Amino acid sequence: MLPIKLMACGILSLTINPVSSLAQDMEGNEVYELDEFVVTNQFLFSDQVNALRTPTPVIDVPQSLSITGAKDIADRGFDSLGDIVDYTPGVSMNQGEGHRDAVVFRGAMSTADFFVDGVRDDMQYYRPLYNVEQVEILRGPNALLFGRGGSGGIINRVTKKAQIGLNFNDYTLSTDTFGANKVQIDSNVAVDDSTSFRLNAYFDNFKNHRDFSDGSGYAVNPSVKFLLDDKTTLDVSYEQIDYDRFIDRGIPSNSAGRPNDSLNDIFFGDSELNESKFEASVLRALLQHRFSDTLKGNLTASYGDYDKVYANFYANDVGTNPNDGTPTVDLSGYIDGTQRKSATLSGNLVAEYENGGVNHTILAGFDYSETSNDNNRTKATTTEVALNKSALANFSGSFGTFGDKTEAEIDVFSLYLQDEISLSENLDIVLGLRYDKIDFAVDAYDASGAISASRDQSDTKVSPRLGLVYKPEETVSYYVSYSESFLPKSGGQYASVKSTLDTVDPDEFSNLEAGVKMSISEGQSLTAAVFQMDQKFSSGGPNSSTVFTDAEIEGFELQYYAQLSDQWTINAGYSQLSGIDNVGDGGRPAELPKHSFSVWNNYKVSEKLGLGLGATYQGESTPKGWPEKAEGTVPSYVRVDAAAYYQINDNLRLQVNIENLLDKDYYPHAYGTHQFTVGAPLNATVSISGSF
């Protein structure tokens, strides 16, 4: 109970004793304020950093991170989180079984470490970018700020909010060579001097290069900002997401364990049943108040109601017909449904004060959430089908075997306290602790509807964070940091009922990192980091056994940005990853490419014409499977992308984005031995954007 008492005392003291002096603005920066917890013009890659929760310039943050703003998202034609991840060092995409975002942070795969404006967003789905102001990717365990999960990193989407005193109407219309179309709008209305309304929305129809690929979806996100007084703002928003799209889990491997490229144009599944339907209704509110020049606070509340069902068949194995020796493929499948309701309340106090010549930035806060999660699965009988396009195109499956059904309740309470201490103009220390208490109860039902198993478990965890930042000059910082995170045995999706896990501690993740952030010269900046991440986790094995795994990941990350002239800018990233785990022969962990590299160039030909050219490379890796990796190899690849923009007039812009300019075959990821994703061939998206 000691950590609880210490943090509670810290929060109470900050509430009743507002501190007396605001730390001086950093030299050379015009804006340094806590009003909306943003920092402006203090970092080379971004003007706002929201996930950090304190107004700390990113050059002073002892952690590797990347920020992609709305302009870059539009200019580079990014349409998904996967597009952004492709150009981010140290991070890669998992296939996600064709129906969800799944990211591998420094070798740790996650489907739950997603946040919206700092609030957990752990439902499994494809997240749109239509209402995003920027996407922040933080690497390394992040329990102090985000609680459970965050084993290798997190992704935070900062949403567009209503703006006081502004009126604008923006739109984008786009179509691509596969036949997909999208309409997107962003409209802001100043209702009066203290109230504004904003609407972001999109509608699209989904298509790609694969047979039977289709789908459609929409989302609307109205928001209102109230300026309650000169010290208080309130943002209220509602988001509705609804889509129905095709699921494709790729093609089998050949005898060498690599994707069988002769099958690239064959879909393995049921053309009618392979689909994912998702609906979400989310209400969010953010109250921010300035108690004084040195004490600011915010309170966030959100409620989400989610309903998802996905059905899919996929290649489970390949073989031969014993009668005539012709090639065959085994198709397995299931239909899975999830209904989730989640309510979250969180608050932060941020204070700055000086004591004995030492400046402190204190962050104190709490999180509380209640989640109910119902999950059910029905399986299909594995069917052997001739391995040819005609037979597979006519395959028709059905679901009839009971799989599982669970109902779970999860309550989480957290307290955290962090102090950023400026010992001198050159030396900062970051110290923090977080306390989490997680109560998890789940019932499993059999086919008759009777309870067949139950788990009721409570986990408590204290997670530390320590950082040291040395700045020999204002534009250079060197840092060392240590952080931890954890994941309870309920898992990222709250469905585990195995009795073998009742006495198992949460999975643990730790990260030791050192790095440098610097301005090389005017218009050029460089960040680099080396790290070691240790993972200790367990997973359910065959026959309800428990498998314990220790893994160690080491790596190096580099980010470079340069404005080489008034016309030319370049943004590049590189990562080198190595690791070992104790599964099987103690080999390299799954989904851990040794090298990855990306680069993007923008060149302004004239006041109206701009060109973009980039490439992304990913080294070979092993697909994820049981227990931690599957047999086979995901081959390395290089993909070249390009763009061109023409500003027709002040209110109208024409843009073309080209993916896979050299039309190369590639396989970006895999799920298991026989589910290699087939990368898209040369394709182009044409868009018109404007305002009125």
Buried (B, 14 or more C-beta within 10 A) or exposed (E): EEBBEBBBEBBEBBBEEBBEEBBEEBEEEEBBBBEBBBBBEBBBBBBBBBBBBBBBBBBBBBBBBBBBBBEBBBBBBBBBBBBBBBBBBBBBBBBBBBBBBBBBBBBBBBBBBBBBBBBBBBBBBBBBBBBBBBBBBBBBBBBBBBBBBBBBBBBBBBBBBBBBEEEEBBBBBBBBBBEBBBBBBBBBBBEEEBBBBBBBBBBBBBBBBBBBBBBBBBBBBBBBBBBEEEEEBBBBBBBBBBBBBBBBBBBBBBEEBBBBBEBBEBBBBBBEBBBBBBBBBBBBBBBBBBBEBBBBBBBBBBBBBBBBBBBBBBBBBBEEEEEEEEEBBBBBBBBBBBBBBBBBBBBBBBBBBBEEEEBBBBBBBBBBBBBBBBBBBBBBEEBEBBBBEEEBEEBEBBBEEBBBBBBBBBBBBBBBBBBBBBEEEEEBBBBBBBBBBBBBBBBBBEEEEEEBBEBEBEBBBBBBBBBBBBBEEBBBBBBBBBBBBBBBBBBBBBBBBBEBBEEBBBBBBBBBBBBBBBBBEEBBBBBBBBBBBBBBBBBBBEEEEBBEBBBBBBBBBBBBBBBEEEEEBBBBBBBBBBBBBBBEEEBBBBBBBBBBBBBBBBBBEEEEEBBBBBBBBBBEBBBBBBBBBBEBBBBBBEBBBBBBBBBEEEEEBBBBBBBBBEEEEBBBBBBBBBBBBBBBBBBBBEBBBBEE
